[in-house]
């Protein structure tokens, strides 16, 4: 028996296939992963992501604490509700987790971290907090529903009150606002527009039911994974982890090197890595033969193993097998071979972004 979100019974009632995910009983699909994937690309789908961990950072040192804790600089956040994507690193420059931080005021930030990394994240947050005048408070009283797709905003707003719609009317991507007892953010993990809605746990099931009645299709973890991979978004524990720096995981843009005087956990190691040469990089692959690329398969060039597939799947939108792979930095070929079962199959090297707004990029 794993942990259960406030929406667990709704998933069971819908006859979802329930699986363990990082210690949580979560829906893998509701009958058809492909139908759920297409719903998000073509209309609107929703995901229960209540297993993710919400943490309130409060106190007079909240800003300097996060400036030291995170590779990106929360000083960029000056407008209430503005969000920032960043890595939280160890001293070696490896990624402890990737997360989103929301600015509420200089003494109050909201952080959302992954589910499977909850315990080590909270331990690290508390450990670093000892040097600052801040409190670290987990919010287990909130659920999260992600509504994604080209019609997501329209359908979600159809269940909101006029006051709630007015509160979020001006939201732009990576902004959030309170709407009554909801906290609504224009963020997501599918490459589509939409909302991530933080809702009191005792109201989550009602909101889920209202959204479904409005035409938003419940979607499980399987569709979430194919959608995020099509969008070229990293998955923690697969495309990055504590042994991988952001420079090796296409996350260089999340590192704020300026101002030079800002020290942050991992900065020294990243600076040395830049100076000595970044050893690996993350690339995108499109298989040119039959088969499906999967995590762990070797990437081969000139009879030498030069890397490994970190995420791979059959893309429902493009109808091709796509993957992300970590390879030696020196690899600059337009084509490599991927060891799929007993065969080495050619794969085209592309930028790791395969679908945008429902359109194939490959």
N, C-alpha and C positions, 0 to 999 in steps of 0.2 A: 504494500500500500504506500503510495507516494503522497506528496503534498497535493492539495487540491485548491484550485482557484474558486472564486465565488460563482463561476460559470460552469463548473464541472457537471452539475446535474443537467444543465441545458445541453451539454455535449452528449451526455448519456441518453437523454430523452430523444435527441436527434439521431441516435444510433451511430454516433461517431466511433471510429476505431481509435481506442485509447492506447497510448504507449507511454513508456517512461521517458521523460526528457529532463535530464539533470535533477532527478529526484522528484519531478512533478508528473502527475497523470494528465497528459495533454492530448488533444485530438490530433491524430495524424491526417485523417481526412473524414469526410462525411459520405463517402461512397465513391467519389471520383476526383482524384487529384487534378486531372486535366480540366474537368469542368470548373473546378474552383480557380485554377490558374487563369483560365480564359475569362472568368467572371471579373477578375481584377483587371485584366488587360482591356476588357471591352466595356464593362459596366461598373460594378462595384462589389467588392467582397470585404469581409471583416474577419479579424483574427483576435482571439483571446490571447493577449500578451501580459496577463496579470501576474505571470510568474516572474517577470522582470522585477528588479529591486529598485524601489524609489527611496531616495535618501535626502533628507533636509539638512543643509549645512547652514548653521546659524551662529552669529556672534560677531563681535567687533573685528575679529581677524579672518572673517570668512573669505574676503577677497585675497589677502596675502597667502592664506592657507591654500586656496585653489591655484593661485599663481605658482606656488611651489610644488603642488601635488601633480599638476597636469602639464602636458607638453604644449598645449595651446594656451593662449593667454586670455583669461577671463576679463582682463581690462578692456578687451574689444567689446564687451557687453555693457552697454550703458542705457539701454532702453528696456523697460520692464517687459518681460516675456520673451526677450531675445534668446535664442538657443545657439549652442556651440558644440560641434563634434570634436572629440579629442581622444588621444590615448592617455592612459594612466600607466606610467612606466616604472620599472624597477631601476636600481642603480646601474645595472648593466645595459640599460636602454631597451630592454625587452618589454613587450606589451603585457601588462598585468590584465588589462581589459580596455575595450573601447567603450565610450559612453557619450551621452548627451548631457550638457549642463545648461540649466535655464536660469536666467538672471531675474530675480524678483526685486532685490535692492542690494546695496553694498554689504548688508549684514545678513542676507538671506538668499541662498541659491538652492535650486532643486536639481538633483543628479539622478539619472536613470541608468543603471548598469545592467549587465546581463544576468540571466537566471542561474546558469550553471556555475558561475563564478562568484555567487553571492557571498559565501563565507570568507573566501580569501580577500574579496573586495572590501567587505566591511572591516576585516582585521587590518587591512592596509590603511584604510581611511582613518580608523581609530588610532593606529600606530603613528601616522604622520601628524594627526591632530594633537598629539601630546605636546607638540612644540608651539601650539597656537591657542588663542582664546576662542575656541569654537566648540559647538556641539554637533554631534553626528547622530541623526535620528532616523531610523528606518520607518517607513510608512507602510505598515502591513494592512492598513484600513482602506487602502485604495486599490481598485482594479484598473486595468488598462484595456481598452478596446481600440484596435487600429482599423480604421475604415479607409480602404484604398481603391483607387480606380478612377477612370475619367468622369464617372458620375457620382463619385464618393461624396463630394462636398454637397452637391444638390440633394442627394438622398439623405445624408446625415442631417442637413439643415431642416429637412421636412419633419423631423421629429423634435426639433428644438422649439422652445417658446420664442415669441417675438423678442423678449428681453435677451435671451441667449443668442439669438441670431444677430442682434444689434451689437452685443459684446464682442463678437468675433468677426464682424463684417469687414474689418480692415486688416485682417490677418494676412500676412505674406508668408512665403515659405520660410521655415525655421523661426517662426514667431509663435507665441502661445499667449493665451489670455484666459482669465477666469470667466466662466459663463454660468452664473448661479453657483451650484455646487460642483460644476464640472470644471476641469482644467483642460482646455482644448489646444492642441499644438498642431501646426502645419508641418509635421514630420512624418517619416515612414521608412519602410525597409523593402519596398517593392519596385522602386523606379516610377511609381505613379503618384499623382497628387492625392491628397486626402488628409485625414486627421488621425492623430493619436489622442484618444480621449481618456483622461484620468477621471474616474467616477467613484464615489463612495461605494465600498464593496456591497453594502446592502441594497444598492440601487442598480447594480451592474446587470443582473438578470433581466430586469424590466427594460433597461436601455437596449440590451441585446435583442430582446423580443420585438421592441418597437422598430429597431433597425431592420430586422429580418422582414417584418411586415411591410416596411418601406421598400423592400426589394434588394436589400444588401445580403449577399449570399455568404453564409458561414463557410470559412476556409480553415484548413488545418496546417500543421507544420510542414507537410510535404509540399504543398503549393507555395508556402512561404519561402522554402528553400530554392525551388526552381525560379521563383520570381526574383529573389535577391541575387541569385547567380546570373541570371540574364541581365540584371542591372549592374553587374560587376561590383557588388558590395561584399566586403569581407565578412567571413563568419569566424567568430572567435573560436580558437581551438583547432581550426582547420587552416585558414589562410594566414593566421598570425597567432602568436602565443608569447610566452615569456622568453623564448629563445630567439625570437624574431624582432628586429627593430622596426619602427615605423618606416624607416628609409628602405627597408627590404620588402615592405608590404603595401606599396603605393599609398602610404599615408604621410609622405613627406610634407604635403600641403597642410597637415594638421599640426605641424611643429612651428611655433612662433619663436624665431631666432632673435627677433627684436622685441624689446630693447635688449642690448647685449648684457646689461647688468642684471637681468632677471635670471636668477638661478632656478632650476627646476629639477626634480628627480630624473636622472638619466641624461641630463644635458652633457655632462663631461664625456660620457661614453659615446653619445651620438656625435659629438664634436670630433672625437678621436676616430670614429668610424668614417666620417666624411673625409678627414685628412688622410687616412690610410687606404681609402678605397672601399666602397660598399661591396661586400662580397657577392650578394645575391639580389635578385629582383623578381617581381611578380609579373607574369605575362598572361595574356589570354590565348587560348587555343581553340581552333575549330577543326574537328576531325573531318578528313577528306575521304575516308572509307567507311565501311560498315563497322558498327560497334559503338560502345558507349564508354567514354572516359570516366574513370572513378578515382577518388582520392587514393593516393598511395602508388599509383602506377608510375613507372619510370619514364622520364623524358630522355630521349637518346639523340645524339648528334655525332656524326662521324664515328660510329661504333662506340661511343663513350656515353655513359650515363651523366647527363649534365643537370638533372633536376628531377622534381617529382610533382605529380598532380596533387594540388591541395584541395580542390573542389571540382567535381565533374558531374554532368548529368546530360540527359536528352532534353533539349530546350523545346517546350511545347509551342512557343511562338515561332521559332525559326525552323523547327523540324530537323535540327542538326545537333550533334553532340558537341557541347561546349565545355570549357574547363578553364580554371586558373591553375597556374603551375609556378612553383618557385624554382628558378634556374640560376646557374652561374651568371654573374654580371656580364661576363665577356660574350655571352651568347647573343649574336645579332642576326641570326639566320631568319629567312622568311618562312622556312618550313623546318619542322623537326619530326621525329618519330615518337610515337607513344606506344608503350608496351601494353597492349590490350589482350589479356589472356596470353595465348602463346604466339601472338602475332605483333609485329611492329607496324603500326599504321601511320601514314603521313598525317600531319596536322599543321594547318596554317597558323602562323603567329600573328596575333592581332592585339589591339589594345583591349584590356579586360573590361570591356563594356559592350554588351551584345545586343541589347534592346533598350530603346528609350521611348517613353510615351507610347508603347505598343508597337513601335516600328523597329524592324530588324536593322541592325547596323553592320551586318556581316554578309 
